C-alpha cells in the first residue's frame, strides 16, 4: 500500500505558504499514525509498515485531507496504490464528491 501526493507550487506560494510547509503538515499527520514517508520531493509518498491497522490509518489521513479546503486547493494529485497493479485517483473522486454536494 502506498499513497502519493503532488501540489501546485505556484498556488501554494501565492497563498503565502511553501511546499515545505505543506509537506511538513502532511508528514506530521502520517507520522502520528506511524506511517513512513518514502518520498519527499516533487512527489510526497507514504507507505504502510506492515501493521494490521495501516490500511484504516492511511485512509483516515487521506479522507481527512480530502475534506480540507486547503488540501483540495493545493493538491494536483493524490493516488492510492493498493498494489503494483491497482491504483486509484483519490483526488478526482474527492472533487467529484464535492461537485455532487454543491448540486444537492
Secondary structure by P-SEA (a helix, b strand, c coil): cbbbbbbcaaaaaaacccaaaaaaaaaaaaaaacccccccccbbbbbbccccaaaaaaaaaaaaaaacaaaaacccbbbbbcccccccaaaaaaaaaaaaaaac
